[in-house]
Structures are given as C-alpha cells and as structure tokens.
Amino acid sequence: MRELDRSERQHFEAIRRWVYDHTGIYYPERKNLLLYHRLMKLCHRLGIPDLKELHKHLRRGDLPGLAGELACAVSTNHSYFFREESVLGFFREHIIPALPERSRWRLWSAACASGEEAYTVAIILAETLSMAKAREQAAILGTDIDYMVLRQAEQGVYPDHKLEHVPPDLLRRYFRPVGAQEWKIHADLQGICTFRRLNLMSFPWPFKNRFHVILCRNVLYYFDLEHQRDLVERFYEVTVPGGWLITSVTEPVQSLSAHWKMVTSGVYRKVQ
Ligand SMILES: C[S@@+](CC[C@H](N)C(=O)[O-])C[C@H]1O[C@@H](n2cnc3c(N)ncnc32)[C@H](O)[C@@H]1O
C-alpha cells in the first residue's frame, strides 16, 4: 500500500468508521492493507476513481446499492462443508436427541456465507432422521450481510475444495457433479434451507418465532468486544428456553455473557 496523503487518509479513516458503524466489522490498523485493497477493488469494479469519491457517494447516498456493495467488499466469506467436526459431532450426538419432538425445529445459521454451514447441518439431520423426517421436522434459515454469497448458497453449487471434509459416502448421497470440478447439493436439502440477507447489526431482527439452535461460527472475531457482547445477548433473546448456541471453538462466549451456560467448547445453552 502506498503512503496515503493527509486527505486520502481522512477518507480512508471515515470509510473504516462507516464499515464499523454499519456492519460491526472492525478493521484494526494492522489490517489497513487488506481494507485498502478491498476498497480499491470495489472502486475499480464500480468505476469510482478514488477513496475520496467513494466516501462522497457514501455520505450523499447517491449511488443506489453502494452500502450493500461495500458490505460485501469488506466481509470475509471463507467457509467449507463439515467445518470443525467436534462441534458438529456434539450437535449430532447430544443436541439433536435433546430437541423437542413435538415442535418444528428452527435452526439459524447466522452469517452463513455461501451456505456450507446450513447445508452441513441439513445433511447431519437427514443422516440422523432420514431425509423425509428432516424435511418435516426442521427448517434452517441461513443469513448473511453479503448478498453475493447468498446467491451461491441458493444455487447450491460448490467447487471441489469446499467439499474436502465431506465423507465420500455423504458426497455420493448429497451432491452430484456438475461442470468441471463443481458439485450441486441435493434438491431436498435445498428444501430444508432458506437464505435471506440480514445484517446482524441491524436491529430489531425481523423474527416472529424463536430458534432452537443458532450457529454463529467464525464471525464473532470480526467484531469488537462491545458488538460481540451485544450480539450474544440478542441471540439469547431469540432462542427458546433450553435452546442452543453454537460458535467456533475459538470464540468463547462465557467471557461475553453471563446468561449462556457453556456445555462444551463452542456449545452454549439457554437455561430452561
Ligand atoms: C468467515 S464467514 C463464516 C461462515 C460460516 N459461519 C462458517 O463458519 O464457515 C463470516 C461471514 O460473516 C458475514 N458477516 C460479517 N459481518 C456481518 C454482519 N454484520 N451481518 C451478517 N453477516 C456478517 C460475512 O459476510 C461472512 O460471510
């Protein structure tokens, strides 16, 4: 990154602030280069000459869709199927059997990127219950701030490398090859999952019913402590009593909230 002059620096800082205020994503100084490259790539794509103009459009709100484009540009969407087997194993062995038989289970993959997490959970449910029962018993909502990755989630087509952790028998059962080194998810799994755009920092959330299980993995660490605390409390509010929160094992929630009870690493429960 070349040295920015004073005025460019001011615009860069203002955009960093905008990103934080609108998405909760916190770019510390050490990530300046990454943020700068992402902003310049966006400018290039939209035909905006520089950061000053980008900031001007943001302030004026005269470029429809710019806020959404910027949110996409600054988010990190890395994800893959069967990520962190330990929490998924806990989900399979302990959470599914504890879910109430009489209700339709509502699961939420908050910050789902291109859908790998939501579909992984759908596969585990189908394997545990049968596909027909999973469709009848469960509904999975995947949400993300980035509309581009949501498009991919809806299409359900993935390159080889996203499927490296899918056991071969599950690969055969739930995916079919399409095109060069690409795989399409089974249509029945698409019937269990719905994808919507949602900014986790934009309140109130539009939910009528509470969730039995919320997965929020590998996203908390993009937010600062204040936003993390706020978010896990809000997750608590939209979870049924006895419901579950699943995070990445590297994102401890017990230091953020006195409400959630830790069950095992990456798994928390709302008291009944
Ligand atoms: C690294 S991915 C994690 C995907 C998946 N949960 C997993 O563990 O594989 C983080 C996702 O969080 C999303 N994200 C970041 N800030 C967000 C916000 N304020 N609201 C909703 N999604 C957000 C990004 O767009 C990105 O897709």
The ligand as an SDF file (V2000), in Angstrom:
LIG
                    3D

 27 29  0  0  0  0  0  0  0  0999 V2000
  -15.8320  -16.4600    7.7640 C   0  0  0  0  0  0  0  0  0  0  0  0
  -17.5140  -16.4420    7.2690 S   0  0  0  0  0  0  0  0  0  0  0  0
  -18.1660  -17.7100    8.3310 C   0  0  0  0  0  0  0  0  0  0  0  0
  -19.1000  -18.6290    7.6030 C   0  0  0  0  0  0  0  0  0  0  0  0
  -19.6120  -19.8240    8.4100 C   0  0  0  0  0  0  0  0  0  0  0  0
  -20.3580  -19.3810    9.5770 N   0  0  0  0  0  0  0  0  0  0  0  0
  -18.5020  -20.7540    8.8000 C   0  0  0  0  0  0  0  0  0  0  0  0
  -18.1660  -20.8330    9.9910 O   0  0  0  0  0  0  0  0  0  0  0  0
  -17.9360  -21.4220    7.9250 O   0  0  0  0  0  0  0  0  0  0  0  0
  -18.0940  -14.9400    8.0330 C   0  0  0  0  0  0  0  0  0  0  0  0
  -19.3720  -14.4150    7.4050 C   0  0  0  0  0  0  0  0  0  0  0  0
  -19.8850  -13.3800    8.2520 O   0  0  0  0  0  0  0  0  0  0  0  0
  -20.5490  -12.4480    7.4350 C   0  0  0  0  0  0  0  0  0  0  0  0
  -20.7690  -11.1800    8.1640 N   0  0  0  0  0  0  0  0  0  0  0  0
  -19.8390  -10.2800    8.5660 C   0  0  0  0  0  0  0  0  0  0  0  0
  -20.4450   -9.2430    9.1810 N   0  0  0  0  0  0  0  0  0  0  0  0
  -21.7670   -9.4970    9.1810 C   0  0  0  0  0  0  0  0  0  0  0  0
  -22.9130   -8.8030    9.6570 C   0  0  0  0  0  0  0  0  0  0  0  0
  -22.8100   -7.6220   10.2730 N   0  0  0  0  0  0  0  0  0  0  0  0
  -24.1230   -9.3560    9.4800 N   0  0  0  0  0  0  0  0  0  0  0  0
  -24.2520  -10.5510    8.8460 C   0  0  0  0  0  0  0  0  0  0  0  0
  -23.2180  -11.2560    8.3590 N   0  0  0  0  0  0  0  0  0  0  0  0
  -21.9780  -10.7360    8.5260 C   0  0  0  0  0  0  0  0  0  0  0  0
  -19.6300  -12.3180    6.2370 C   0  0  0  0  0  0  0  0  0  0  0  0
  -20.2900  -11.7850    5.1080 O   0  0  0  0  0  0  0  0  0  0  0  0
  -19.1670  -13.7700    6.0530 C   0  0  0  0  0  0  0  0  0  0  0  0
  -19.9210  -14.4270    5.0710 O   0  0  0  0  0  0  0  0  0  0  0  0
  1  2  1  0
  2  3  1  0
  2 10  1  0
  3  4  1  0
  4  5  1  0
  5  6  1  0
  5  7  1  0
  7  8  2  0
  7  9  1  0
 10 11  1  0
 11 12  1  0
 11 26  1  0
 12 13  1  0
 13 14  1  0
 13 24  1  0
 14 15  1  0
 14 23  1  0
 15 16  2  0
 16 17  1  0
 17 18  1  0
 17 23  2  0
 18 19  1  0
 18 20  2  0
 20 21  1  0
 21 22  2  0
 22 23  1  0
 24 25  1  0
 24 26  1  0
 26 27  1  0
M  CHG  2   2   1   9  -1
M  END
$$$$
